[in-house]
């Protein structure tokens, strides 16, 4: 699921809801929240508004490290 999320945000930053919908889920699941937190912790994705993680327009974008990871797992 990590690579699915990274693929979704590779071109453009997306919100939790947009990522969830892109994965075919009706709502944001607890599992998705855990995975997003892990991806942030591992520095594969980052918040576009880092100073306010609960901002209503908060989205996630892939980092350089995330792009490298994605290339390695999709070979």
Contact map, one row per residue, 1 for C-alpha under 8 A:
111110000000000000000000000000000000000000000000000000000000000000000000000
111111000000000000000000000000000010001000000000000000000000000000000000000
111111100000000000000000000000000000000000000000000000000000000000000100100
111111110000000000000010000000000000000000000000000000000000000000000000000
111111111000000000100010000000000000000000000000000000000000000000000000000
011111111100000000000000000000000000000000001000000000000000010001100100000
001111111110000000000000000000000000000000000000000000000000000000000100000
000111111111010000100100000000000000000000000000000000000000000000000000000
000011111111110000100000000000000000000000000000000000000001110000000000000
000001111111100000000000000000000000000000000000000000000000110000100000000
000000111111100000000000000000000000000000000000000000000000000000000000000
000000011111110000000000000000000000000000000000000000000000100000000000000
000000001111111000000000000000000000000000000001000000000011110000000000000
000000011001111111100000000000000000000000000000000000000011100000000000000
000000000000111111100000000000000000000000000000000000001111000000000000000
000000000000011111110000000100001000000000000000000000000011000000000000000
000000000000011111111000001100000000000000000000000000000000000000000000000
000000000000011111111100000000000000000000000000000000000000000000000000000
000010011000011111111110000000000000000000000000000000000000000000000000000
000000000000000111111111111110010000000000000000000000000000000000000000000
000000000000000011111111111000000000000000000000000000000000000000000000000
000000010000000001111111100000000000000000000000000000000000000000000000000
000110000000000000111111100000000000000000000000000000000000000000000000000
000000000000000000011111110000000000000000000000000000000000000000000000000
000000000000000000011111111110000000000000000000000000000000000000000000000
000000000000000000011001111100000000000000000000000000000000000000000000000
000000000000000010011000111110000000000000000000000000000000000000000000000
000000000000000110010000111111011000000000000000000000000000000000000000000
000000000000000000010000101111111000000000000000000000000000000000000000000
000000000000000000000000000111111100000000000000000000000000000000000000000
000000000000000000000000000011111110000000000000000000000000000000000000000
000000000000000000010000000111111111000000000000000000000000000000000000000
000000000000000100000000000111111111100000000000000000000000000000000000000
000000000000000000000000000001111111110000000000000000000000000000000000000
010000000000000000000000000000111111111000000000000000000000000000000000000
000000000000000000000000000000011111111100000000000000000000000000000000000
000000000000000000000000000000001111111110000000000000000000000000000000000
000000000000000000000000000000000111111111000000000000000000000000000000000
010000000000000000000000000000000011111111111000000000000000000000000000000
000000000000000000000000000000000001111111111110000000000000000000000000000
000000000000000000000000000000000000111111110000000000000000000000000000000
000000000000000000000000000000000000011111111000000000000000000000000000000
000000000000000000000000000000000000001111111100000000000000001011000000000
000000000000000000000000000000000000001111111100000000000000011111101000000
000001000000000000000000000000000000001101111110000000000001111001000000000
000000000000000000000000000000000000000100111111010000000001111000000000000
000000000000000000000000000000000000000100001111110010000111100000000000000
000000000000100000000000000000000000000000000111110000000111100000000000000
000000000000000000000000000000000000000000000011111110100110000000000000000
000000000000000000000000000000000000000000000111111110000000000000000000000
000000000000000000000000000000000000000000000000111110000000000000000000000
000000000000000000000000000000000000000000000000111111100000000000000000000
000000000000000000000000000000000000000000000010111111100100000000000000000
000000000000000000000000000000000000000000000000000111110100000000000000000
000000000000000000000000000000000000000000000000100111111100000000000000000
000000000000000000000000000000000000000000000000000001111100000000000000000
000000000000001000000000000000000000000000000000000000111110000000000000000
000000000000001000000000000000000000000000000011100011111111000000000000000
000000000000111100000000000000000000000000000011100000001111100000000000000
000000001000111100000000000000000000000000001111000000000111110000000000000
000000001101110000000000000000000000000000001111000000000011111000000000000
000001001100100000000000000000000000000000011100000000000001111101100000000
000000000000000000000000000000000000000000111100000000000000111111100000000
000000000000000000000000000000000000000000010000000000000000011111110000000
000000000000000000000000000000000000000000110000000000000000001111111000000
000001000000000000000000000000000000000000111000000000000000011111111100000
000001000100000000000000000000000000000000010000000000000000011111111110000
000000000000000000000000000000000000000000000000000000000000000111111111000
000000000000000000000000000000000000000000010000000000000000000011111111100
001001100000000000000000000000000000000000000000000000000000000001111111110
000000000000000000000000000000000000000000000000000000000000000000111111111
000000000000000000000000000000000000000000000000000000000000000000011111111
001000000000000000000000000000000000000000000000000000000000000000001111111
000000000000000000000000000000000000000000000000000000000000000000000111111
000000000000000000000000000000000000000000000000000000000000000000000011111
